[in-house]
Amino acid sequence: MNSKDDKLKEQAIWALCNISGESTSYRDSILAHGMLPILLRVLGSTTNPSLIRNGCWALSILMRSPLDFSLITPSNPSETICNIMKNTEDPETIKYSCQALAGLNESTLTETQYTTIQSIFPRLVQFLQYFGFTLRSANLEVVVSSLRYLGSILAGNKNEVQLAVSLGAVPALGKLLSAEDPVIRKEAAWALSNITAE
């Protein structure tokens, strides 16, 4: 992963995360051996779309729940993921980023990480508005991943809910209730129920 060759980096990421995906213990062992800071450094220093996409796929595997938060400290994956989400329109990258953040959201976040994650609320709403309203089969997983992550955030405190509401989450979610796909309707209803619960 420290190679100057992007193709070698991608192959290394692919190999390690295929191992990580086999079991939580394998994943934890790879994290304990320092994969995360190297991966974050790679993602923070490249503009290669393929490498970024594969790196986010790797993060979605490494951040899966249950996650021992001590294994990713003092790294701040949320900052890297959020920076990528603010600057990408690639559906696959968005999907994997949301999945990685959803795993992090189930862990105990530091105040810095929590603030960082809040900063992408506007992008999440944009994803729902764009991908949801121009729904094609290629965008289905993007919408579902965005909905699940937003819904998990909205299960938090009143400040999170108010922020999401102020950014237009309610009308975006409301329109998705009429989507043809039942999974999207279900996830949109769950997210809205988390808003009304507050």
Salt bridges, closest charged atoms under 4 A:
ASP6 OD1 - LYS9 NZ 3.81
ASP28 OD1 - ARG27 NE 2.70
GLU89 OE2 - ARG123 NH2 3.35
ASP90 OD2 - ARG53 NE 3.03
GLU92 OE1 - LYS95 NZ 3.51
GLU141 OE1 - LYS95 NZ 2.56
GLU187 OE2 - ARG148 NE 2.95
